[in-house]
Amino acid sequence: MVAKKSNTTGGLLWHPSLKKVFKGCDQWWQHSMVDSNVLEGRFATLHVELQAPGVFVPALATLHMIGHAYATRACTTETAHNPKLLVEALQYAMQFRALDFRKVAGLSLPHEHQPLRPFLTGMQSAGPAMLSQWALAEVCAKILIDVAEKDLRMKPLSHYPDGWRRGTSDAFLIYLFSAAFDLETSYRPKDSVCPEYQAVLDSWRTDDEAVFCKVMQAASDFHISRSRGSTNRIDYEFEYNFDRVYPAELLAVQALRRRVGAPEFAVGHLLVDTPWSLIRDLPEMAPHPLAVQAEARLRQDYPSFR
C-alpha cells in the first residue's frame, strides 16, 4: 500500500517509517563523529595498516566502520538536504561497504570458513548497482553468487535452514543479478522466493507501468516490514539504517531498467521514489584516496581478491 503521509527532510518527502531512522542517525553522527571524531580515528588506523611492512592486514572492523560512518552520514537530516554532502556520503559509503565485502569474500572464499553474514552482505554487494557503477556491480554480483553457493555447499540444509537459504533479499539479488549480468548459478533457497520479490523478478523489465508499480509497491512494503533490529529469535533483513533509507535491492532494479533501456517509471512509493530521485543522476566523483590505496594493496597481497 502506498503511504499517504510522509516525513519532510530538507524539502524531500521520505517514507514516514524513516522518521526515527533519521533521528537516530542524527544522534549517532553527533556523538560519534562530531563529539568523538571516530571517523578520523578509523582513517588513522587504516593509514598505519597501509604503511606497515609486509602483507597488508587490515583489522576486521576498519573498512566496515569507515563504510558505516559514511552510510550513517548519508542518513542524517543535514546530509539529506545538502547535495554536496550527500554525493560524498553516498559514494564513500558505497565504496567502503563494497570494499569491505570484497575483502572478506576474497580472503575467505578459498577456505572452508564462512564469515560473511547473510542480508548485510547482499546489501553491500548491491551498492554499486544501485549507483549504476556497472563494472564494479558485476564483480560484486559474481562474488555474492559465489559466497551464497559456498555456504550451501558447506552447511547441510537440515542444520542451517535459515540465513543464506531464506528466500528474501539475498535470493532476490542473486536471481536479479544472475538475469541482469547473464551469470549462471546453482543457488537455491530452502523455499521459493517470497511472493513480493518473485513478482519483481518476473516483471522488472516490463513496459507495463501499472504492473511494474504494483509489484514494486508490494516489495517496498515488504522491505519496510523487515526493517528492524534482529532479536535472539529472528534475524531481520534490513537492520542497518542505511539499508532502510536506501533500499539497494529495489533501487538496483530502477538502475538496471535504465541500463537495459526499459521505460523509467516512478514507483508511487516514497521508499523508492525519494532516494531514486537523489541517486539516479548522481555526479561522479573521485574515489576516496584511502579506499584506492587499500584496494591496491589487497590486489597486490591477496591473489584471491577480486
C-alpha positions in Angstrom: 0.0 0.0 0.0 1.4 3.5 -0.9 1.9 5.7 2.1 -0.3 8.8 2.1 1.7 10.7 4.8 5.3 11.5 4.7 8.2 13.0 6.6 9.7 16.1 5.1 13.5 16.3 5.3 15.1 19.3 3.6 12.2 19.7 1.2 12.2 16.0 0.3 9.4 13.6 1.1 10.6 10.4 2.8 8.5 7.5 3.9 7.1 8.1 7.4 8.7 4.8 8.7 12.0 6.6 8.4 11.4 9.4 10.8 13.1 7.6 13.8 15.9 6.4 11.5 16.8 10.0 10.6 16.6 11.0 14.3 18.8 8.1 15.4 21.4 8.8 12.7 21.5 12.5 13.7 22.2 11.4 17.3 24.9 8.8 16.3 26.6 11.3 14.0 26.7 14.0 16.7 28.0 11.6 19.3 30.4 9.5 17.3 31.7 11.9 14.7 31.2 15.5 15.9 32.0 14.9 19.6 34.3 11.9 19.4 35.7 12.1 15.8 35.6 8.3 15.4 36.0 8.5 11.6 39.3 10.3 11.9 40.5 7.6 14.3 39.5 4.8 11.8 41.3 6.7 9.0 44.4 6.9 11.2 44.2 3.2 11.8 43.9 2.4 8.1 46.8 4.7 7.3 49.0 2.8 9.8 47.9 -0.5 8.5 48.8 0.6 4.9 52.2 1.8 6.0 53.1 -1.3 7.9 55.8 -3.5 6.3 54.8 -6.9 4.8 51.4 -8.1 3.8 48.6 -5.7 4.3 46.4 -6.9 7.2 43.5 -4.6 7.8 41.8 -5.0 11.2 38.5 -6.8 10.9 36.4 -3.7 11.6 38.4 -0.9 9.9 36.8 -0.8 6.5 33.5 -1.8 7.9 33.4 1.1 10.4 34.5 3.7 7.8 31.7 2.5 5.5 29.3 2.5 8.4 30.2 6.1 9.3 29.7 7.4 5.8 26.5 5.3 5.5 25.1 6.9 8.7 26.1 10.3 7.4 24.0 9.7 4.3 21.0 9.2 6.6 21.3 12.3 8.7 18.9 15.2 8.3 21.6 17.6 7.4 23.1 15.5 4.6 19.7 14.6 3.2 19.1 18.2 2.1 22.7 19.1 1.2 23.6 17.8 -2.3 27.3 18.2 -1.9 27.4 16.3 1.4 25.0 13.7 0.0 27.1 12.9 -3.1 30.2 12.4 -1.0 28.5 10.4 1.8 26.7 8.1 -0.7 29.7 7.5 -2.9 32.1 6.8 0.0 29.6 4.7 1.8 29.2 2.5 -1.2 33.0 2.3 -1.9 34.0 1.3 1.6 31.0 -1.1 2.1 31.7 -2.8 -1.2 35.4 -2.9 -0.5 34.8 -4.5 2.9 32.6 -7.1 1.3 35.1 -7.9 -1.4 38.0 -8.0 1.2 36.2 -10.6 3.4 35.0 -12.6 0.5 38.3 -12.6 -1.3 40.2 -13.8 1.8 37.7 -16.4 2.8 36.3 -17.9 -0.4 39.3 -20.2 -0.9 39.0 -21.6 2.6 36.4 -23.6 4.5 35.2 -21.0 6.9 32.3 -18.6 6.1 32.5 -15.3 7.9 30.1 -13.4 5.6 26.7 -12.8 7.1 23.5 -13.1 5.0 21.4 -9.9 4.4 24.1 -7.3 5.1 26.4 -8.9 2.6 23.8 -8.8 -0.1 23.0 -5.2 0.5 26.7 -4.3 0.5 27.1 -6.1 -2.8 24.1 -4.2 -4.3 25.6 -0.7 -3.7 27.5 -0.4 -6.9 24.4 -1.5 -8.9 22.2 1.0 -7.0 24.6 3.8 -8.1 24.9 2.5 -11.7 28.7 1.7 -11.4 28.4 -1.3 -13.7 31.9 -2.7 -13.8 32.1 -2.9 -10.0 28.4 -4.0 -9.9 29.2 -7.1 -12.0 32.2 -8.0 -9.9 30.1 -7.8 -6.7 27.3 -9.8 -8.3 29.7 -12.7 -9.2 31.2 -12.7 -5.7 27.8 -12.7 -4.0 26.7 -15.7 -6.0 30.0 -17.5 -5.1 29.6 -16.7 -1.4 26.0 -18.0 -1.3 26.8 -21.2 -3.3 29.7 -21.9 -1.0 27.5 -21.5 2.1 25.0 -24.0 0.7 27.8 -26.5 -0.1 29.4 -26.2 3.3 26.3 -26.4 5.6 23.6 -29.0 5.4 20.1 -27.7 5.0 18.9 -29.8 7.9 21.1 -27.9 10.3 21.0 -24.5 8.7 17.6 -23.9 7.2 17.7 -20.1 7.5 20.3 -17.4 6.7 21.5 -17.7 3.2 18.7 -20.1 2.5 15.9 -17.6 3.2 14.1 -16.7 0.0 14.1 -12.9 0.6 16.7 -10.2 -0.1 19.7 -12.4 -0.8 17.8 -14.8 -3.0 16.2 -11.8 -4.8 19.6 -10.1 -5.5 21.2 -13.4 -6.6 18.5 -14.1 -9.2 18.2 -10.4 -10.3 22.0 -10.2 -10.8 22.1 -13.6 -12.5 19.5 -12.4 -15.0 20.9 -8.9 -15.5 24.6 -10.0 -15.9 23.9 -13.4 -17.5 25.6 -15.3 -14.7 24.9 -18.9 -14.1 24.1 -20.1 -10.5 23.3 -23.3 -8.7 22.0 -21.3 -5.7 18.5 -22.3 -4.5 16.8 -21.0 -1.3 15.2 -23.5 1.1 11.7 -22.5 -0.1 10.6 -20.4 -3.0 11.5 -16.7 -3.2 8.9 -14.7 -1.3 5.9 -13.6 -3.4 6.7 -9.9 -3.3 10.2 -10.3 -4.6 9.3 -13.1 -7.1 6.8 -10.7 -8.7 9.5 -8.1 -9.2 11.8 -10.8 -10.7 9.1 -11.8 -13.1 8.4 -8.2 -14.2 11.4 -6.0 -13.6 11.9 -5.4 -17.4 8.2 -4.8 -18.1 6.9 -1.9 -20.2 3.6 -2.0 -18.4 3.7 0.8 -15.9 0.7 -0.5 -13.8 2.3 -3.9 -13.5 5.7 -2.5 -12.5 4.3 -0.1 -9.9 2.1 -2.7 -8.3 4.9 -5.2 -7.8 7.4 -2.6 -6.7 5.0 -1.1 -4.2 4.4 -4.6 -2.7 8.2 -5.2 -2.5 8.6 -1.8 -0.8 6.1 -2.6 1.8 7.8 -6.0 2.4 11.1 -4.2 2.8 9.6 -1.9 5.4 8.1 -4.9 7.3 11.6 -6.4 7.6 13.4 -3.1 8.6 14.1 -3.6 12.3 16.7 -4.8 14.7 17.2 -8.5 14.9 16.4 -10.4 18.1 17.7 -13.6 19.7 14.9 -15.5 17.8 14.6 -13.6 14.5 17.1 -12.1 12.1 15.7 -9.3 10.0 17.0 -8.4 6.6 17.4 -4.7 7.0 18.9 -4.0 10.4 21.2 -1.2 9.2 19.8 2.3 8.9 21.5 2.9 5.5 19.6 -0.2 4.1 16.4 1.2 5.4 16.7 4.6 3.9 18.3 3.4 0.6 16.7 0.1 -0.3 19.5 -1.1 -2.5 17.8 -4.2 -3.8 14.9 -2.1 -5.2 17.0 0.9 -6.3 19.1 -1.6 -8.2 16.0 -2.5 -10.2 15.5 1.1 -11.2 19.1 1.4 -12.2 19.1 -1.9 -14.2 15.9 -0.8 -16.0 17.7 2.3 -17.2 20.7 0.2 -18.2 18.6 -2.1 -20.4 16.6 0.8 -21.9 13.3 0.0 -20.2 10.9 2.9 -19.6 11.6 4.9 -16.4 8.6 4.8 -14.1 8.1 6.3 -10.8 7.0 3.6 -8.4 4.5 5.6 -6.4 6.1 4.6 -3.1 8.2 7.1 -1.1 10.6 4.3 0.0 11.9 4.0 -3.6 10.9 7.3 -5.4 12.7 9.7 -3.0 16.1 8.0 -2.8 15.9 7.2 -6.6 15.4 10.9 -7.3 18.7 11.6 -5.5 20.9 8.9 -6.9 19.6 8.4 -10.5 21.8 11.2 -11.8 24.4 11.3 -9.0 27.5 13.2 -10.2 30.7 11.2 -10.5 33.5 11.9 -8.1 36.9 10.5 -7.5 37.1 7.6 -5.1 38.4 8.1 -1.6 42.3 8.0 -1.7 42.5 5.6 1.2 40.0 3.3 -0.5 42.1 3.3 -3.6 45.3 2.5 -1.6 43.6 -0.3 0.3 42.2 -1.9 -2.8 45.6 -1.7 -4.5 47.3 -3.4 -1.5 44.6 -6.1 -1.4 45.1 -6.8 -5.1 48.9 -6.9 -4.6 48.9 -9.1 -1.5 46.0 -11.5 -2.0 45.6 -13.3 -5.3 42.0 -14.3 -4.4 40.9 -10.7 -4.0 38.5 -9.5 -6.8 
